[in-house]
Amino acid sequence: MIKPTDLTPPTSPPQNPTVKNPAAQACLSTVLPVLPLRDSVLFPHLMMPLVVQRPQALAAVLAALDTEDKTLAVVAQKHPEVEDPTWEHLHEIGVIAVIKKMGRVDNSVHIVLQGTARVRLIPADAPHHRPGEFDLGNDSGGTINTDDASQLLWPDDGTDGIDTDLSQSLDATAGRHLTCHVELLPSPTDWPTDTEAVHREVIQLALQILRTVNPQSEVPFQQMLSQMKLPLSQVYLISTLLSLTTDQEQELLASNSLGDTVQRMHEYLTRETQVLKIRQQISSQVQSELSAEQRNYFLRKQLQAI
């Protein structure tokens, strides 16, 4: 059994490179397709399964598949109800992500994204039209025809990776998508003593919540945490436990201070713990009232029988 103390980082956590390097300059000059998310935030180092249906999102995915590294910029919408978002509807901070898998299920396209780094999105030119074909008909099979793009679907043999040997083309045309340059943001690395103490409390609160809502997942979650060496990655993973709003998740992603990020997560976990405690009290009270009512019911029945 992994103890919470085993998951705490050293006093000086591993450092990440800053944006002051040639790779950062290359990112500023590279144009990436933009994939807007309605009700969620993708964090660095985490995976996210996603159902893609909107024409703009489909176009962005197809544009990413045209590239060798299958990379795109992923950012949350400020207003999820907007069907065809423009820059005013998007947050400024997002992540670079890689499409790890892609497949077609019924009338939608399913992808698996992996976040790689925090970035600031800088709008490029006007929305780009992606001329590939994309059919979401009622048949259960099919492929993607993206002109010269690589065609990617989940392999049928159950192995990891992407199958590039597909033949059947699809009919409908994907829409327009936004494009951007990105500025790599440095990972927060400030680590004062009080932040380390709060981080340990965050892990303990997270495990406490897991024991309450899903005890079976406690050990696997501990194992996942132990594999993440950076405290920031641990905080991002813990955020997937909670029913956070998109705005709360965006605040965690946008924070440039590790201390601030950890403190925010502590506040969210504390509130979640209090909510769970109140729910348990209400449930216990209701159960007690029901039990008393049932006892009275059986006593009445017995008296009637006598």
Secondary structure per residue as TSV (DSSP state, phi and psi in degrees):
chain	resnum	aa	ss	phi	psi
A	1	M	-	360.0	130.8
A	2	I	-	-84.8	128.9
A	3	K	-	-86.6	151.2
A	4	P	G	-54.6	-33.8
A	5	T	G	-67.9	-22.8
A	6	D	G	-71.4	-16.4
A	7	L	G	-95.8	-4.5
A	8	T	-	-80.2	143.6
A	9	P	-	-79.5	167.9
A	10	P	-	-66.0	167.7
A	11	T	S	-56.3	-37.1
A	12	S	S	-113.6	99.6
A	13	P	-	-66.8	160.1
A	14	P	-	-57.2	141.5
A	15	Q	-	-90.5	148.3
A	16	N	-	-109.1	152.8
A	17	P	-	-66.2	149.5
A	18	T	-	-91.5	-178.3
A	19	V	S	-77.0	-7.4
A	20	K	-	-85.6	71.0
A	21	N	S	-154.7	165.3
A	22	P	H	-58.7	-33.9
A	23	A	H	-62.6	-37.5
A	24	A	H	-65.5	-41.3
A	25	Q	H	-63.4	-36.8
A	26	A	H	-63.9	-38.2
A	27	C	H	-63.6	-37.3
A	28	L	H	-65.1	-28.6
A	29	S	H	-93.5	-12.6
A	30	T	-	-86.7	139.0
A	31	V	-	-100.9	125.6
A	32	L	E	-118.1	145.9
A	33	P	E	-68.6	151.4
A	34	V	E	-111.3	126.3
A	35	L	E	-109.4	107.7
A	36	P	E	-78.9	142.6
A	37	L	E	-111.1	137.1
A	38	R	S	-75.2	-59.2
A	39	D	S	-126.2	26.5
A	40	S	-	-153.1	166.7
A	41	V	-	-128.6	130.7
A	42	L	-	-91.6	132.7
A	43	F	-	-105.9	153.6
A	44	P	T	-57.7	144.2
A	45	H	T	75.1	-2.0
A	46	L	-	-109.5	155.4
A	47	M	E	-99.8	150.3
A	48	M	E	-142.5	120.2
A	49	P	E	-77.9	143.5
A	50	L	E	-146.2	137.3
A	51	V	E	-98.2	122.4
A	52	V	E	-108.4	122.9
A	53	Q	-	-133.0	-33.5
A	54	R	S	-69.2	141.5
A	55	P	H	-55.0	-40.6
A	56	Q	H	-64.1	-42.4
A	57	A	H	-67.3	-40.2
A	58	L	H	-61.4	-41.4
A	59	A	H	-63.7	-40.5
A	60	A	H	-64.6	-41.6
A	61	V	H	-63.3	-44.4
A	62	L	H	-63.8	-38.3
A	63	A	H	-63.3	-38.9
A	64	A	H	-66.1	-35.5
A	65	L	H	-68.6	-18.6
A	66	D	T	-69.6	-21.1
A	67	T	S	-92.8	159.6
A	68	E	S	-68.1	-36.9
A	69	D	S	-95.5	-0.5
A	70	K	-	56.0	46.3
A	71	T	E	-107.9	145.7
A	72	L	E	-151.1	167.5
A	73	A	E	-96.7	132.0
A	74	V	E	-117.6	129.8
A	75	V	E	-145.9	147.9
A	76	A	E	-83.4	146.3
A	77	Q	B	-80.6	146.8
A	78	K	S	-74.0	-33.6
A	79	H	S	-127.7	102.6
A	80	P	T	-64.5	-19.4
A	81	E	T	-75.1	-13.3
A	82	V	-	-73.2	122.5
A	83	E	S	-79.0	-38.5
A	84	D	S	-125.0	76.8
A	85	P	-	-67.5	146.6
A	86	T	-	-110.3	-175.6
A	87	W	G	-61.6	-31.2
A	88	E	G	-68.0	-16.8
A	89	H	G	-95.7	0.6
A	90	L	B	-114.2	151.1
A	91	H	-	-73.6	160.7
A	92	E	S	-82.4	-31.1
A	93	I	E	-101.2	129.8
A	94	G	E	-143.8	-153.1
A	95	V	E	-137.8	152.9
A	96	I	E	-80.3	135.6
A	97	A	E	-134.8	155.0
A	98	V	E	-115.8	134.8
A	99	I	E	-78.6	111.2
A	100	K	E	-88.6	-36.5
A	101	K	E	-144.9	155.6
A	102	M	E	-151.9	138.9
A	103	G	E	-158.1	162.4
A	104	R	E	-109.2	125.8
A	105	V	E	-127.7	115.3
A	106	D	T	54.8	-118.1
A	107	N	T	-103.1	21.3
A	108	S	E	-141.1	163.8
A	109	V	E	-106.9	130.0
A	110	H	E	-109.8	131.2
A	111	I	E	-128.7	161.1
A	112	V	E	-120.9	120.3
A	113	L	E	-104.5	148.6
A	114	Q	E	-125.0	118.8
A	115	G	E	-71.1	143.4
A	116	T	E	-119.7	-38.4
A	117	A	E	-159.3	148.9
A	118	R	E	-72.9	141.1
A	119	V	E	-144.1	157.7
A	120	R	E	-100.4	126.8
A	121	L	E	-85.1	131.4
A	122	I	E	-118.4	113.8
A	123	P	E	-54.8	137.0
A	124	A	-	-94.4	-139.5
A	125	D	S	-76.4	-167.2
A	126	A	S	-62.0	159.6
A	127	P	-	-49.8	135.7
A	128	H	E	-95.7	134.5
A	129	H	E	-89.1	126.6
A	130	R	-	-101.1	111.9
A	131	P	-	-83.9	13.5
A	132	G	-	-71.9	168.7
A	133	E	B	-101.2	141.0
A	134	F	-	-150.1	108.8
A	135	D	-	-106.9	131.0
A	136	L	-	-115.9	54.0
A	137	G	-	-71.1	-173.0
A	138	N	S	-85.4	-12.1
A	139	D	S	-71.2	156.6
A	140	S	S	-90.8	-5.0
A	141	G	-	-118.4	-174.2
A	142	G	-	135.4	169.0
A	143	T	-	-135.0	-173.7
A	144	I	-	-114.0	128.2
A	145	N	B	-107.3	108.8
A	146	T	-	-119.7	44.5
A	147	D	T	57.8	-108.6
A	148	D	T	-92.1	6.2
A	149	A	S	-75.3	154.2
A	150	S	-	-68.2	142.2
A	151	Q	-	-101.3	122.0
A	152	L	-	-124.5	125.8
A	153	L	B	-141.1	161.5
A	154	W	-	-61.2	137.4
A	155	P	-	-69.0	151.0
A	156	D	T	-82.4	-9.8
A	157	D	T	-88.2	3.7
A	158	G	S	82.6	1.1
A	159	T	-	-85.9	163.9
A	160	D	S	-73.1	160.1
A	161	G	S	109.8	-168.5
A	162	I	-	-129.5	132.4
A	163	D	B	-83.8	125.4
A	164	T	-	-108.0	7.1
A	165	D	-	-108.9	78.8
A	166	L	-	-125.7	156.0
A	167	S	-	-127.4	-38.5
A	168	Q	-	-75.0	127.8
A	169	S	-	-91.5	162.9
A	170	L	-	-114.1	167.0
A	171	D	-	-101.5	-42.1
A	172	A	S	-77.9	153.3
A	173	T	B	-92.3	131.9
A	174	A	-	-70.5	159.5
A	175	G	-	-87.0	-155.8
A	176	R	E	-95.6	152.7
A	177	H	E	-134.2	156.1
A	178	L	-	-79.2	154.0
A	179	T	E	-128.6	157.2
A	180	C	E	-153.1	159.0
A	181	H	E	-92.3	159.2
A	182	V	E	-130.6	144.9
A	183	E	E	-109.9	117.7
A	184	L	E	-63.3	133.6
A	185	L	-	-103.5	137.4
A	186	P	-	-67.5	143.1
A	187	S	-	-72.3	133.1
A	188	P	-	-59.5	132.5
A	189	T	-	-129.9	5.1
A	190	D	-	-62.9	136.0
A	191	W	-	-145.7	65.3
A	192	P	-	-71.2	166.5
A	193	T	H	-60.2	-40.0
A	194	D	H	-66.7	-30.3
A	195	T	H	-67.1	-39.7
A	196	E	H	-61.6	-40.3
A	197	A	H	-65.8	-42.4
A	198	V	H	-66.9	-37.0
A	199	H	H	-62.0	-41.9
A	200	R	H	-62.9	-40.3
A	201	E	H	-66.0	-36.2
A	202	V	H	-59.4	-45.7
A	203	I	H	-63.5	-42.5
A	204	Q	H	-65.5	-41.2
A	205	L	H	-64.4	-40.2
A	206	A	H	-62.3	-43.7
A	207	L	H	-67.1	-34.9
A	208	Q	H	-63.4	-42.5
A	209	I	H	-64.0	-41.8
A	210	L	H	-61.7	-42.4
A	211	R	H	-61.4	-27.4
A	212	T	H	-82.8	-46.7
A	213	V	H	-93.8	-29.0
A	214	N	-	-157.2	77.9
A	215	P	G	-59.4	-30.2
A	216	Q	G	-65.5	-23.6
A	217	S	G	-92.6	0.4
A	218	E	H	-63.2	-50.4
A	219	V	H	-65.1	-47.9
A	220	P	H	-57.9	-36.6
A	221	F	H	-68.4	-39.0
A	222	Q	H	-60.9	-40.7
A	223	Q	H	-64.7	-40.6
A	224	M	H	-63.7	-42.1
A	225	L	H	-62.6	-41.4
A	226	S	H	-66.4	-23.3
A	227	Q	H	-79.9	-14.7
A	228	M	-	-96.9	114.4
A	229	K	-	-83.2	-31.1
A	230	L	S	-81.8	130.2
A	231	P	H	-59.9	-32.3
A	232	L	H	-64.4	-41.0
A	233	S	H	-64.3	-36.7
A	234	Q	H	-63.5	-41.3
A	235	V	H	-64.0	-43.5
A	236	Y	H	-59.5	-42.2
A	237	L	H	-64.9	-42.8
A	238	I	H	-61.6	-31.5
A	239	S	H	-61.1	-24.5
A	240	T	T	-71.9	-12.9
A	241	L	T	-74.1	-29.9
A	242	L	S	-98.6	160.1
A	243	S	-	-92.2	64.6
A	244	L	-	-78.5	151.3
A	245	T	-	-75.5	162.8
A	246	T	H	-61.0	-37.3
A	247	D	H	-63.6	-39.6
A	248	Q	H	-66.6	-42.7
A	249	E	H	-62.9	-39.8
A	250	Q	H	-65.0	-35.7
A	251	E	H	-62.5	-40.3
A	252	L	H	-64.2	-43.8
A	253	L	H	-66.3	-39.7
A	254	A	H	-79.5	-15.7
A	255	S	-	-64.1	132.8
A	256	N	-	-98.8	6.9
A	257	S	-	-124.1	124.8
A	258	L	H	-62.8	-40.8
A	259	G	H	-59.5	-43.0
A	260	D	H	-65.9	-40.9
A	261	T	H	-62.8	-46.3
A	262	V	H	-63.9	-41.0
A	263	Q	H	-64.9	-41.2
A	264	R	H	-60.9	-44.9
A	265	M	H	-63.2	-37.8
A	266	H	H	-61.4	-41.7
A	267	E	H	-63.8	-43.9
A	268	Y	H	-62.8	-44.4
A	269	L	H	-66.5	-39.4
A	270	T	H	-61.5	-43.8
A	271	R	H	-65.0	-42.7
A	272	E	H	-62.0	-39.3
A	273	T	H	-62.8	-42.4
A	274	Q	H	-64.9	-41.0
A	275	V	H	-62.8	-44.4
A	276	L	H	-62.6	-38.4
A	277	K	H	-64.2	-42.8
A	278	I	H	-65.1	-40.8
A	279	R	H	-62.1	-40.5
A	280	Q	H	-65.0	-40.0
A	281	Q	H	-64.0	-43.2
A	282	I	H	-63.8	-44.4
A	283	S	H	-62.2	-41.4
A	284	S	H	-65.9	-39.5
A	285	Q	H	-66.1	-44.0
A	286	V	H	-62.3	-43.2
A	287	Q	H	-62.4	-39.6
A	288	S	H	-65.2	-42.3
A	289	E	H	-65.5	-40.1
A	290	L	H	-64.1	-41.5
A	291	S	H	-63.0	-41.9
A	292	A	H	-64.2	-41.9
A	293	E	H	-64.7	-38.9
A	294	Q	H	-65.1	-41.7
A	295	R	H	-61.6	-43.3
A	296	N	H	-63.1	-37.5
A	297	Y	H	-62.4	-47.3
A	298	F	H	-66.5	-35.6
A	299	L	H	-64.0	-41.2
A	300	R	H	-62.7	-41.5
A	301	K	H	-63.2	-39.9
A	302	Q	H	-65.5	-41.2
A	303	L	H	-64.2	-39.0
A	304	Q	H	-63.9	-36.9
A	305	A	H	-68.4	-34.5
A	306	I	-	-72.4	360.0
